Each structure stands twice: as structure tokens, then as C-alpha cells.
């Protein structure tokens, strides 16, 4: 008889393999049997834990949103000076990338879900937007960010910027010559992003911190 701990481990393994397969092939193209095979469990166990493929997909969406929220919390709220202060050179999106494992399927999954659209993609974006708006509000309460005259638009703008960097990281690295997950990549990206945020495109450059 499988213990409760083993069941929980199997559930997480199923979810993680589903995330990897969904990111690589799209959720519609992946069967329950394929997920079960990748997780080294039976299809019946997948159904036992998630009810159906729709339940598994919802669980993956929830997990990805939770990961994104956790990364935002770790990156922003743990830093009392705030991500836009003079000493905070790495930009938010680059710091988020740096906290993800190099082979994480989360960015690819986000990209696929959001670009494919549909109810699942729309629901995921709304969840991520809520996270972004809540974090911006918390930052404003701590005095490390200005919510702006239109907090709804500002939260959406910041979210779109972060998602673009997460999803386009390989392409960005190819054209600028450095992976944004590296210390050099975070520094270079952060200097330019913070310069734009603080001074605008017509303002002076932020001093290159080394």
C-alpha cells in the first residue's frame, strides 16, 4: 500500500512531468498516458490524483502561477531598498530568471499558454496579473515603489515586461551575447532597464555598477 508521503511525491512528479510535456508540445497534444509514462506511474494514478486531463492542466496552471508569485515575492519584497533604488542594479525580470533552474520549463509553458490564447491562457494571464498588481500594492505600502496614477495599467505594464523577458530569454541572449541568467547578463540588462525606468529614453544613463 502506498503511503501518504509516496502519494504526495507521485502527485508532484506527475504535475512536473505534465508541465515539461505541456511546455514542449502543448497541452492539447499530450495524452494522460504520455504523462503517466514520463512520470513512471500508471494512467489510473494520474486520474486518481487529478480526475482527468483538464484537472491536471488546471493543476499545472496553478503551480506555474504559484511559482511566478513566489519568485516575485522573493525578488521584490525581500529587498527593503526596492528593485528601482540606485543600488538595485539587476532588473526584476532578470532576477526572476536567475532564481529559476536553467532547465526550468516554466518560461516555455508561460509562452505557449499565453500565445495560444483560449480560456486557459486567459485565465492564467488574469491570475498572473492579479499577482503583479498585489505585489505592486505591497511594494507601494513598503515605500519602495510608486503605484502611479493608474495602478491597473502600471501593474499590467510591469507584468508584460517581465513575461516578455522570461519567454524571450534565449533570443535576447543570442542578440546581446550573454545569458540573462548569468551575473553579467543580469547586470547588463538591469543597468539599461533601470536607466529607462528612472530617466526615460531621453534621460541620462545609470552608472554601470561593477
C-alpha positions as CSV (number, residue, x, y, z in Angstrom):
1,X,0.0,0.0,0.0
2,X,1.4,3.4,-1.0
3,X,2.0,5.8,1.9
4,X,0.6,9.3,2.0
5,X,4.1,10.7,1.5
6,X,4.6,8.5,-1.5
7,X,1.3,9.6,-2.9
8,X,2.2,13.2,-2.5
9,X,5.6,12.6,-4.2
10,X,3.9,10.8,-7.1
11,X,1.4,13.7,-7.4
12,X,4.2,16.2,-7.7
13,X,6.1,14.1,-10.1
14,X,3.0,13.7,-12.4
15,X,2.5,17.5,-12.3
16,X,6.1,18.2,-13.0
17,X,6.2,15.9,-16.0
18,X,3.0,17.3,-17.3
19,X,4.4,20.8,-17.1
20,X,7.5,19.7,-19.0
21,X,5.5,17.9,-21.7
22,X,2.9,20.7,-22.0
23,X,5.7,23.3,-22.4
24,X,7.3,21.3,-25.1
25,X,4.4,20.1,-27.1
26,X,1.3,22.0,-26.0
27,X,-1.3,20.6,-23.6
28,X,-3.7,19.5,-26.4
29,X,-1.1,17.3,-27.9
30,X,-0.1,15.5,-24.7
31,X,-2.2,12.5,-23.5
32,X,-2.7,11.3,-20.0
33,X,-0.9,8.1,-21.0
34,X,2.2,10.1,-22.1
35,X,2.3,12.0,-18.8
36,X,1.9,8.7,-16.9
37,X,4.8,7.2,-18.8
38,X,7.0,10.2,-18.2
39,X,6.2,10.1,-14.5
40,X,6.7,6.3,-14.3
41,X,3.2,5.8,-13.0
42,X,0.0,4.2,-14.3
43,X,-2.6,6.3,-16.2
44,X,-5.0,5.2,-13.4
45,X,-2.9,7.0,-10.8
46,X,-2.9,10.2,-12.9
47,X,-6.7,10.0,-12.9
48,X,-6.8,9.2,-9.2
49,X,-4.8,12.4,-8.4
50,X,-6.2,14.8,-10.9
51,X,-9.6,13.4,-12.0
52,X,-9.0,14.0,-15.8
53,X,-6.6,15.8,-18.1
54,X,-8.5,19.0,-17.5
55,X,-7.8,18.7,-13.8
56,X,-4.1,18.1,-14.5
57,X,-3.9,21.1,-16.7
58,X,-5.6,23.3,-14.1
59,X,-3.1,22.0,-11.5
60,X,-0.1,22.9,-13.8
61,X,-1.6,26.3,-14.4
62,X,-2.0,26.8,-10.6
63,X,1.6,25.6,-10.0
64,X,3.1,27.9,-12.6
65,X,1.2,30.9,-11.2
66,X,2.4,30.0,-7.7
67,X,6.0,29.8,-8.9
68,X,5.7,33.2,-10.5
69,X,4.2,34.7,-7.4
70,X,6.8,33.1,-5.2
71,X,9.6,34.5,-7.4
72,X,8.1,38.0,-7.4
73,X,7.9,37.8,-3.6
74,X,11.4,36.6,-3.2
75,X,12.8,39.1,-5.6
76,X,10.9,42.2,-4.6
77,X,9.6,42.0,-1.1
78,X,12.8,40.6,0.4
79,X,14.7,43.7,-0.7
80,X,14.0,46.6,1.6
81,X,15.6,49.2,-0.8
82,X,13.3,48.2,-3.6
83,X,14.1,47.0,-7.2
84,X,14.3,50.5,-8.6
85,X,16.6,52.0,-6.0
86,X,20.1,53.2,-7.1
87,X,21.8,50.2,-5.6
88,X,19.4,47.6,-7.1
89,X,21.1,47.2,-10.5
90,X,19.6,43.8,-11.6
91,X,16.2,44.3,-13.2
92,X,13.2,42.4,-11.8
93,X,12.8,40.0,-14.7
94,X,16.5,39.2,-14.9
95,X,16.4,38.4,-11.1
96,X,13.4,36.2,-11.6
97,X,15.3,34.3,-14.4
98,X,18.3,33.9,-12.1
99,X,16.2,32.2,-9.5
100,X,14.8,29.6,-11.9
101,X,16.8,26.4,-12.7
102,X,18.5,26.7,-16.1
103,X,16.3,23.9,-17.5
104,X,13.0,25.1,-16.0
105,X,10.0,24.6,-18.3
106,X,8.1,27.4,-16.6
107,X,9.1,30.2,-19.2
108,X,8.3,27.9,-22.2
109,X,5.0,26.9,-20.6
110,X,4.1,30.5,-19.9
111,X,4.9,31.5,-23.5
112,X,3.0,28.6,-25.1
113,X,-0.1,29.1,-22.9
114,X,-0.3,32.9,-23.3
115,X,0.4,32.9,-27.1
116,X,-2.1,30.0,-27.8
117,X,-4.8,32.0,-26.1
118,X,-8.1,30.4,-25.3
119,X,-9.8,30.2,-21.9
120,X,-6.9,28.5,-20.2
121,X,-4.4,31.1,-21.4
122,X,-6.7,34.0,-20.5
123,X,-7.3,32.6,-17.0
124,X,-3.6,32.2,-16.5
125,X,-2.8,35.7,-17.6
126,X,-5.5,37.1,-15.2
127,X,-4.0,35.1,-12.4
128,X,-0.5,36.5,-13.1
129,X,-1.9,40.0,-13.5
130,X,-3.5,39.7,-10.0
131,X,-0.2,38.6,-8.6
132,X,1.5,41.5,-10.3
133,X,-1.0,44.0,-9.0
134,X,-0.9,42.6,-5.5
135,X,2.9,42.7,-5.4
136,X,2.9,46.3,-6.7
137,X,0.5,47.3,-4.0
138,X,2.7,45.7,-1.3
139,X,5.8,47.5,-2.7
140,X,3.9,50.7,-2.6
141,X,2.9,50.1,1.1
142,X,6.6,49.5,1.9
143,X,7.5,52.7,0.2
144,X,9.8,51.1,-2.4
145,X,7.6,51.7,-5.5
146,X,5.1,54.3,-6.8
147,X,1.8,52.7,-7.9
148,X,1.4,55.6,-10.4
149,X,-1.7,57.4,-11.4
150,X,-3.2,54.3,-12.9
151,X,-2.1,51.3,-10.9
152,X,-4.0,48.9,-13.1
153,X,-2.1,49.9,-16.2
154,X,1.2,50.1,-14.3
155,X,0.8,46.5,-13.0
156,X,0.0,45.3,-16.5
157,X,3.0,47.1,-18.0
158,X,5.4,45.6,-15.4
159,X,3.9,42.1,-15.9
160,X,4.2,42.2,-19.7
161,X,7.8,43.3,-19.5
162,X,8.7,40.5,-17.1
163,X,6.8,37.9,-19.1
164,X,8.5,39.1,-22.4
165,X,11.9,38.7,-20.8
166,X,11.1,35.3,-19.4
167,X,9.7,33.9,-22.7
168,X,12.3,35.5,-25.0
169,X,15.4,34.9,-22.9
170,X,17.1,32.6,-25.4
171,X,16.5,35.1,-28.3
172,X,17.7,38.0,-26.1
173,X,20.8,36.2,-25.2
174,X,21.6,35.4,-28.8
175,X,21.5,39.0,-29.9
176,X,23.2,40.7,-26.9
177,X,25.8,38.0,-26.4
178,X,25.1,37.0,-22.8
179,X,22.5,34.8,-21.0
180,X,20.3,36.9,-18.7
181,X,20.5,34.2,-16.1
182,X,24.2,34.9,-15.5
183,X,25.6,37.6,-13.3
184,X,26.9,39.6,-16.2
185,X,23.6,39.2,-18.1
186,X,21.6,40.5,-15.1
187,X,24.0,43.4,-14.6
188,X,23.9,44.5,-18.2
189,X,20.1,44.1,-18.6
190,X,19.5,45.8,-15.2
191,X,21.6,48.8,-15.9
192,X,19.6,49.6,-19.1
193,X,16.2,48.8,-17.7
194,X,16.7,50.9,-14.6
195,X,18.0,53.7,-16.7
196,X,14.8,53.7,-18.8
197,X,12.6,53.3,-15.7
198,X,14.2,56.2,-13.8
199,X,15.2,58.6,-16.6
200,X,13.1,57.7,-19.6
201,X,14.6,57.1,-23.1
202,X,15.8,60.7,-23.2
203,X,17.4,60.7,-19.8
204,X,21.0,60.0,-18.6
205,X,22.4,56.6,-18.3
206,X,22.6,54.8,-15.0
207,X,26.2,54.4,-13.8
208,X,27.4,50.9,-14.6
209,X,27.8,49.2,-11.2
210,X,30.6,46.7,-11.0
